[in-house]
Amino acid sequence: DQQVKQNSPSLSVQEGRISILNCDYTNSMFDYFLWYKKYPAEGPTFLISISSIKDKNEDGRFTVFLNKSAKHLSLHIVPSQPGDSAVYFCAASSISNFGNEKLTFGTGTRLTIIP
Amino acid sequence: NAGVTQTPKFQVLKTGQSMTLQCAQDMNHNSMYWYRQDPGMGLRLIYYSASEGTTDKGEVPNGYNVSRLNKREFSLRLESAAPSQTSVYFCASSVSLGANYGYTFGSGTRLTVV
C-alpha cells in the first residue's frame, strides 16, 4: 500500500520555465513533508521541507506548497535550470507520533530540463 | 568529507551466495537506516536502528539481517541472495528518528543477483 504517491514518473520542462512536481499522500497522520533530489550514481540529498502547520515554504528558486485537505503537496522550481535535471522524491513523516517518525518515500519523478 | 560511506559500490552475486553491505557515518548520528530503491517503487525501508544497540524491521525486511556494530557502523547482510534482491541499496543516518532532523544518504551500492 503506497502511502506517498508521485503519479508522474517523468516530466520535461524548457529551461527558464516553471517545473511543478506533484505528490499525494493517504496517511492523515503525516505532519512533516520533504523533497529530496537524486542525481545518477549518488544518494538522495535534501532539498526543502514543510511542516503541516504551514501551507507554503520557500527557499530560493524552490517552493513547496501543502494542501492538507486534499492531502497533496507540490514542488515548484522557478526558473528551471539544466542542473535541476534529476529524480525528485517526495517523502513524509509523522514526527509527532512516536514510532512513526521515519520517512516514507514516494516513487519519484524524473525531471528533465530542456536547454 | 563528513558523511555516509557505503562499501562496496557495485557487487554481482550468484543466487544463494551471501554478502554484507557496509555503512559508516562520521557525523555522530544516533539513527541509521537501510533503504532499497527499485524502479517504480521509490525508496523502501528495509531495517533501521534508532540508536546504538537497537534495530527494527522496516517495510521490506524479509531476506535481510542487520547489525549495529557501534554508533558509526550499520551493516546489512544477505544470507542467501535471490534475484528479487537485485536493487540499489542506500544507507542513511540522522541525529534522531524524526524526519525534521534530516537524513544524510550514502552514494549507494548497486547489487545484481544472477
Interface residues (C-beta under 8 A of the other chain):
Chain A: Q2 V4 Q6 P9 Y32 L34 A41 E42 G43 P44 T45 F46 S49 S51 F89 A91 A92 S93 I95 E101 K102 L103 T104 F105 G106 T107 G108
Chain B: V4 Y33 Y35 G40 M41 G42 L43 R44 L45 Y48 G58 F90 A92 S96 L97 G98 A99 N100 G102 Y103 F105 G106 S107 G108
